[in-house]
Amino acid sequence: MSGETITTADPSTGTVTGTDLRTSSDEDVAAACEAASRATAELAAHGRPFRAALLRRMADALEAEAPEVVATADRETALGTARLNGELTRTAYQFRLLADVVDEGGYLEATVDHAGDTPMGPRPDLRRILVPLGPVAVFGASNFPLAFSVPGGDTAAALAAGCAVVVKAHSSHPLTSALCGRILQDAVRAHGAPEGTVSLVYGTDAGLTLVADPRITAVAFTGGHAGAAALKTVIAARDVPIPFYGELGGVNPLVVTPLAAEERAESIAEGLVDSFTLGGGQFCTKPGLVLVPGTPAGDGLVDAVRRRVAARPLPAMLNDRIAASYAGGLDHLAAADLTRSAEPDREGYRTRPAVAVLDAEQFDAARVEEVFGPVALLVRYRPEALDPLLRELPGALVGTVHGGSGDDPVRDGAAAALAGRSGRVLFDGYPTGVAVSWAQQHGGPWPATDNQHTSVGPAGLRRFLRPLAWQNSPAHLLPPELREGDDSVPRRVDGRLRLPG
């Protein structure tokens, strides 16, 4: 049923209240998709400088209303103002970085092959460029109400590519979504960009209707496998299939080598517990599986982790469903030696951080699954059995290795194995930080994602672009970046790379 009142909850108390928002009807979704279709065509006509300036205006607008945005997000997520202020800074930075990408123009992969003779015979004039796919559906994440939600990286990347966006607001933070949507829409109007450049819809049914709309050309999703499967079922029933870019998480293995455990067990334990409990353990990059050597130093590291977990306060989960799922996940670890926080129960969606410990002989690497929340599974391994164990693990967003300060063959072998199962390999650190940069890869082999793209950084634009070649085209019909004499973007001309200027 559409038009129902949307509620919001305070995770720190569990208090649920009504809002002025209502779920979107099928007609609301269709109107948003139609407006996005028109807006995408108009954005193309405005050109790259206009779009880059719009992204910067959006960043400025978000920062101008930072106090209200952070306060609203904190009421709906209990993530804390320090964390959320940092997330807003990241969000604005994403928009500005992608504006620079649009200005630079290398993402277009502009290529010109003039007509001429070749060893295969005459060649026609061919010119190739990447063009926008069309309107994009974005599904915001529960755990990042800003950086991976309405004003998140998927929205910024789609707009940078020239695609209007329809965002399905996440039910965990509807008021934050509405506020950020209004800020982006105000920036659109102030900039003179077309209505429909950014739209929002609300409700589970609206999300399914959105994905089914024939005007939507791609879906960007951050969340769990159940939600992804539901959306893929809708996509499979469409007359015209579209790409689904799902960032789905995983166990993100972290390996501690025997030498590392001997050198710095206490510091690794401290950093590890900080990492897997950060944000209530509700990071897709949380190190959920930790492989610890079955040695005296490794046992000391396990004991240090247990002590720190027992002293941890109880974080608030983002919603009641995540809190219940976390409790069920701990039940599945019943065969392990489980240590939980000793802090007394508190109100709201708070839950106990925990660590589970198994020997490798008890562990089925092929069946390990992510538990979303503040828990890690520590598995004691024998060094000679580490490589086959790692190669049986499911794909991950990131794999981490803590090695010794000198030569460490176990470290080197673990890194090689993790490189085959992860999108990013990290050394002597913790994976819960994902820098926004040109070289970032936030994506990995299944089941971490279902594609080979990144959802963080400039390369994320590639998801929302398609190649188009022009053969023997009249000059006035070509995109400006493919015309003779244009030097506004990097181009490959007759096989040679030419830079602007």
C-alpha positions in Angstrom: 0.0 0.0 0.0 1.4 3.4 -1.0 1.0 6.7 0.9 1.7 5.2 4.3 3.3 7.4 7.0 7.0 6.8 7.4 8.4 6.5 10.9 11.9 7.1 12.2 13.7 5.6 15.2 16.4 6.7 17.6 18.7 3.7 17.9 20.0 4.9 21.3 16.6 4.6 22.9 14.5 2.6 20.5 11.9 5.3 20.4 9.9 5.3 17.1 8.2 8.5 15.9 6.1 9.5 12.9 7.3 11.9 10.2 5.6 14.1 7.6 7.0 11.8 4.9 4.9 9.2 3.1 5.8 6.2 1.0 5.9 6.8 -2.7 3.2 5.6 -5.0 3.7 4.0 -8.4 2.7 7.3 -9.9 5.3 9.2 -7.8 8.0 6.8 -9.0 7.0 7.1 -12.6 7.0 10.9 -12.4 10.5 10.9 -10.8 11.8 8.5 -13.6 10.3 10.7 -16.3 11.8 13.8 -14.9 15.2 12.1 -14.6 15.0 11.0 -18.2 14.4 14.6 -19.4 17.1 15.9 -17.0 19.7 13.5 -18.4 19.2 14.8 -21.9 19.4 18.4 -20.7 22.6 17.8 -18.7 24.3 16.4 -21.8 23.4 19.6 -23.7 25.0 21.8 -20.9 28.4 20.1 -21.2 31.1 19.2 -18.8 32.0 22.6 -17.2 28.4 23.1 -16.2 28.2 19.7 -14.6 31.5 20.1 -12.7 30.3 23.4 -11.3 27.0 21.8 -10.2 29.0 19.2 -8.2 31.0 21.8 -6.5 27.8 23.8 -5.7 26.3 20.7 -4.1 29.4 20.2 -1.9 29.2 23.8 -0.8 25.4 23.5 0.0 25.9 20.4 2.1 28.7 22.0 4.1 26.6 25.2 4.6 23.9 23.1 6.3 26.3 20.8 8.1 25.0 21.4 11.7 21.4 20.4 10.8 22.5 17.5 8.6 24.8 16.1 11.4 22.2 16.6 14.1 19.5 14.9 12.1 21.7 12.0 11.1 22.8 11.5 14.7 19.2 11.2 15.9 18.5 8.5 13.3 21.8 6.6 13.5 23.4 7.2 16.9 26.7 7.3 15.2 27.9 10.4 17.0 28.6 13.9 15.8 32.4 13.5 15.5 31.9 10.5 13.1 29.2 12.2 11.2 31.0 15.5 10.8 33.9 13.5 9.3 31.5 11.7 7.0 30.1 15.0 5.8 33.6 16.2 5.0 34.2 13.0 3.0 30.9 13.5 1.2 31.7 17.0 0.1 35.2 15.9 -0.9 33.7 13.2 -3.1 31.7 15.8 -5.0 34.7 18.1 -5.5 37.1 15.3 -6.5 34.6 14.1 -9.2 34.1 17.7 -10.3 37.9 17.8 -11.0 37.6 14.5 -12.9 34.8 16.0 -15.1 36.9 19.0 -15.8 40.0 16.9 -16.7 38.0 14.8 -19.1 40.3 11.8 -19.2 37.4 9.6 -18.1 35.8 10.0 -21.5 38.6 7.8 -23.1 38.3 10.1 -26.2 39.9 8.3 -29.2 40.4 9.4 -32.8 41.5 7.2 -35.7 41.7 9.1 -38.9 40.8 7.6 -42.2 43.8 6.1 -43.9 45.6 3.0 -45.3 46.4 0.1 -43.0 48.0 -3.3 -43.5 44.4 -4.6 -43.6 43.3 -2.0 -46.2 41.6 1.3 -46.0 40.3 2.4 -42.6 37.3 4.7 -42.1 37.4 7.7 -39.8 36.5 6.4 -36.4 36.0 8.3 -33.2 35.1 6.8 -29.9 34.0 8.3 -26.5 32.1 7.3 -23.4 28.6 8.7 -23.0 26.1 8.7 -20.2 23.9 5.5 -19.8 20.8 7.4 -18.7 18.9 7.8 -15.4 20.4 5.8 -12.5 18.6 4.3 -9.5 20.7 4.6 -6.3 19.9 2.7 -3.1 21.4 4.3 0.0 23.2 2.3 2.7 22.1 2.1 6.3 25.5 2.5 7.8 26.7 5.6 6.0 23.7 8.1 6.0 25.8 10.6 4.0 28.8 9.2 2.2 26.9 6.1 0.8 23.4 7.4 0.8 21.4 10.3 -0.9 24.5 12.5 -1.4 26.9 9.6 -1.5 29.5 8.4 -3.9 27.1 6.6 -6.2 25.0 9.8 -6.6 28.1 11.9 -7.2 29.5 9.5 -9.7 26.3 9.2 -11.7 25.9 13.0 -11.8 29.6 13.4 -12.9 29.0 10.9 -15.7 26.0 13.0 -16.8 23.2 10.8 -15.5 20.3 12.1 -13.4 19.6 10.1 -10.2 16.6 8.7 -8.5 17.5 7.7 -5.0 15.5 5.2 -3.0 15.9 6.6 0.6 16.9 4.1 3.2 14.3 3.4 5.9 16.9 3.7 8.7 17.4 7.4 8.2 14.4 8.9 6.2 14.6 12.4 7.7 18.4 12.6 6.9 17.6 11.4 3.4 14.9 14.0 2.9 17.1 16.8 4.2 20.0 15.9 2.0 17.7 15.5 -1.0 16.3 18.9 -0.4 19.8 20.4 -0.2 20.9 18.8 -3.4 17.6 19.8 -5.2 18.1 23.4 -4.0 21.6 23.4 -5.4 20.1 22.1 -8.7 17.7 25.0 -8.9 20.2 27.6 -7.9 22.6 26.4 -10.6 19.9 26.4 -13.3 20.2 22.6 -13.8 17.1 20.7 -14.9 14.4 19.6 -12.5 14.7 15.9 -12.0 18.5 15.9 -11.8 18.1 14.4 -8.3 14.8 12.8 -7.0 13.9 10.7 -4.0 11.4 7.9 -3.5 10.4 6.2 -0.3 9.4 2.7 0.7 10.3 -0.9 -0.2 7.6 -1.2 -2.9 8.8 2.1 -4.4 12.3 0.6 -4.7 11.0 -2.4 -6.6 8.9 -0.2 -8.9 11.9 2.1 -9.5 14.1 -0.8 -10.7 11.4 -2.0 -13.0 10.9 1.4 -14.7 12.0 1.2 -18.3 13.6 4.6 -18.1 16.1 3.5 -15.4 19.4 2.3 -17.1 21.5 1.1 -14.2 21.2 0.4 -10.4 23.8 1.2 -7.8 23.2 -0.7 -4.5 25.0 -0.9 -1.2 23.6 -3.4 1.2 23.0 -7.1 1.9 22.5 -10.1 -0.3 18.8 -10.5 0.4 18.0 -6.9 -0.8 20.2 -7.4 -3.8 18.5 -10.6 -4.8 15.1 -9.0 -4.6 16.1 -6.2 -6.9 17.9 -8.6 -9.3 14.6 -10.6 -9.6 12.9 -7.5 -10.8 15.6 -6.7 -13.2 15.5 -10.2 -14.7 11.8 -9.7 -15.5 12.4 -6.4 -17.4 12.0 -6.4 -21.2 15.4 -4.7 -21.4 18.1 -5.8 -18.9 20.2 -3.3 -17.1 23.4 -3.5 -15.1 23.2 -3.9 -11.3 26.2 -2.7 -9.3 26.0 -4.3 -5.9 28.5 -3.6 -3.1 27.5 -6.4 -0.7 30.3 -6.8 1.8 32.0 -9.9 3.2 34.2 -11.3 5.9 37.4 -9.3 4.8 40.1 -11.7 6.2 43.0 -10.3 8.2 46.1 -12.5 8.6 48.5 -12.2 11.5 51.8 -14.0 10.8 53.8 -15.7 13.5 56.5 -13.0 13.3 54.0 -10.2 13.7 52.4 -11.9 16.7 55.8 -12.2 18.3 56.7 -8.6 17.7 53.5 -6.7 18.5 50.6 -8.8 19.7 49.3 -6.2 22.1 49.2 -3.4 19.5 47.6 -5.6 16.9 45.0 -6.6 19.4 44.2 -3.0 20.2 44.0 -1.9 16.6 42.0 -5.0 15.6 39.3 -4.5 18.3 39.0 -0.8 17.5 38.5 -1.8 13.8 35.9 -4.5 14.1 33.9 -2.6 16.7 34.1 0.8 14.8 30.7 2.2 14.2 29.1 -0.8 16.0 30.9 -3.2 13.6 28.6 -1.9 10.9 31.2 -1.3 8.2 31.3 -3.3 5.0 35.1 -3.4 5.3 35.1 -4.7 8.9 37.7 -7.4 9.4 35.3 -10.2 10.4 37.7 -13.1 10.0 41.1 -13.0 11.7 43.6 -15.8 11.1 46.0 -16.0 14.1 49.0 -18.4 14.4 48.5 -21.3 16.7 51.6 -20.4 18.6 52.3 -19.0 22.2 52.5 -15.5 20.7 49.3 -16.1 18.8 47.6 -17.3 21.9 48.7 -14.1 23.7 47.2 -12.0 20.9 43.9 -13.9 21.3 43.9 -13.3 25.0 44.6 -9.6 24.5 41.6 -9.4 22.1 39.4 -11.1 24.6 40.3 -8.6 27.4 39.6 -5.6 25.2 36.3 -7.0 23.9 35.1 -7.7 27.5 35.8 -4.0 28.4 34.0 -2.5 25.3 30.9 -0.4 25.7 27.7 -1.4 24.0 27.2 0.3 20.6 23.7 1.0 19.2 22.9 -0.9 16.0 21.4 1.2 13.2 17.9 -0.4 13.4 16.0 -3.2 15.1 16.5 -5.5 12.2 20.3 -5.3 12.3 20.2 -5.8 16.0 18.2 -9.0 15.7 20.3 -10.2 12.8 23.4 -9.7 14.8 22.0 -11.7 17.7 21.2 -14.5 15.2 24.7 -14.3 13.8 26.2 -14.9 17.3 23.9 -17.9 17.7 25.6 -19.4 14.6 28.9 -19.0 16.3 27.8 -21.1 19.3 30.3 -23.8 18.5 33.1 -21.3 19.0 34.6 -20.1 22.2 32.7 -16.8 22.6 33.7 -13.8 24.7 31.2 -10.9 25.0 31.4 -7.4 26.5 30.8 -7.4 30.2 28.9 -4.1 30.2 25.3 -4.4 31.5 22.5 -4.3 29.0 21.2 -0.9 28.0 18.1 0.5 26.3 17.7 1.0 22.5 19.2 -1.2 19.8 22.4 -1.7 21.8 24.2 -5.0 21.6 27.3 -6.7 23.0 30.6 -6.7 21.1 32.0 -10.2 20.9 34.9 -12.3 19.7 34.7 -16.0 18.8 37.7 -18.3 18.6 38.1 -21.6 16.7 40.9 -23.8 15.7 41.4 -24.2 11.9 40.3 -27.8 12.1 36.8 -26.7 13.3 36.6 -24.0 10.6 34.9 -24.4 7.2 36.5 -21.7 5.0 34.1 -22.2 2.1 31.0 -21.6 4.3 32.1 -18.6 6.4 29.6 -15.7 6.3 29.6 -12.1 7.3 28.0 -11.2 10.7 27.1 -7.5 10.5 28.0 -6.0 13.9 30.8 -5.8 16.4 32.1 -9.3 16.3 35.1 -11.0 14.7 35.9 -14.7 14.3 39.5 -15.6 15.3 40.8 -18.8 13.7 44.0 -20.4 14.9 46.0 -21.8 12.0 49.2 -23.8 11.4 51.5 -21.8 9.1 52.0 -24.7 6.7 48.2 -24.9 6.2 47.5 -21.1 5.8 47.8 -20.9 2.0 45.1 -23.6 1.1 42.8 -22.1 3.8 43.1 -18.6 2.3 42.4 -19.9 -1.2 39.1 -21.5 0.0 37.7 -18.2 1.4 34.9 -16.4 -0.4 35.8 -13.1 -2.2 36.2 -10.0 -0.1 36.4 -6.2 -0.5 39.7 -6.2 1.3 42.3 -8.6 2.7 44.8 -7.5 5.3 48.2 -8.9 6.3 50.1 -8.1 9.4 53.7 -9.3 8.9 57.1 -9.1 10.6 59.4 -6.2 10.4 61.9 -8.1 8.2 61.7 -10.9 5.8 58.5 -12.8 6.4 57.6 -15.6 3.9 54.3 -16.2 5.5 53.3 -12.6 4.9 54.4 -12.8 1.3 52.5 -16.0 0.7 49.3 -14.6 2.4 49.4 -11.5 0.3 49.6 -13.5 -2.9 46.6 -15.6 -1.8 44.6 -12.6 -0.7 45.3 -10.8 -4.0 43.3 -13.6 -5.7 40.3 -13.2 -3.4 40.1 -9.5 -2.6 39.7 -6.1 -4.3 42.3 -4.5 -2.1 45.3 -5.9 -0.2 46.3 -3.9 2.9 49.5 -4.3 4.9 50.0 -3.7 8.7 46.8 -1.6 9.1 43.1 -2.0 9.4 40.6 -2.0 6.5 37.8 0.1 7.9 39.2 3.2 6.3 38.5 3.6 2.6 40.3 6.6 1.1 38.6 8.5 -1.7 41.3 8.7 -4.3 42.2 7.9 -7.9 43.8 4.6 -7.1 41.1 3.3 -4.7 39.3 0.0 -5.4 36.2 -0.6 -3.3 34.8 -3.8 -4.7 36.0 -7.4 -5.0 35.2 -10.9 -6.2 31.8 -12.5 -5.4 30.2 -12.4 -2.9 31.8 -9.0 -1.9 30.4 -7.5 -5.1 28.8 -8.8 -8.3 30.9 -6.7 -10.7 34.5 -5.7 -11.2 34.1 -2.0 -10.7 34.8 0.3 -7.7 32.1 2.2 -5.9 34.7 4.7 -4.5 36.9 7.1 -6.4 37.0 8.4 -10.0 36.9 5.0 -11.6 33.4 4.6 -10.2 32.1 6.8 -13.1 32.7 3.9 -15.5 29.7 2.1 -14.2 27.4 4.8 -15.6 28.9 5.2 -19.0 28.8 3.3 -22.3 31.2 3.5 -25.3 29.9 5.1 -28.5 31.9 5.1 -31.8 31.3 7.6 -34.6 32.2 6.5 -38.2 32.7 9.0 -41.0 30.5 11.5 -39.0 29.9 15.1 -40.1 32.0 17.3 -37.9 29.1 19.2 -36.4 27.4 16.0 -35.1 30.5 14.9 -33.1 30.8 15.6 -29.4 33.2 18.6 -28.9 35.9 16.3 -27.4 36.1 14.4 -30.7 36.3 17.3 -33.1 39.5 18.3 -35.0 41.6 20.6 -33.0 40.0 20.0 -29.6 42.6 19.9 -26.9 40.4 20.2 -23.9 40.8 16.6 -22.8 43.4 13.8 -23.1 42.9 12.0 -26.4 44.5 9.1 -28.2 44.9 10.2 -31.8 46.0 7.7 -34.4 47.4 5.6 -31.6 49.4 8.4 -29.8 48.3 9.8 -26.5 47.9 13.6 -26.6 47.5 15.7 -23.5 45.7 19.1 -23.3 47.7 22.2 -23.9 
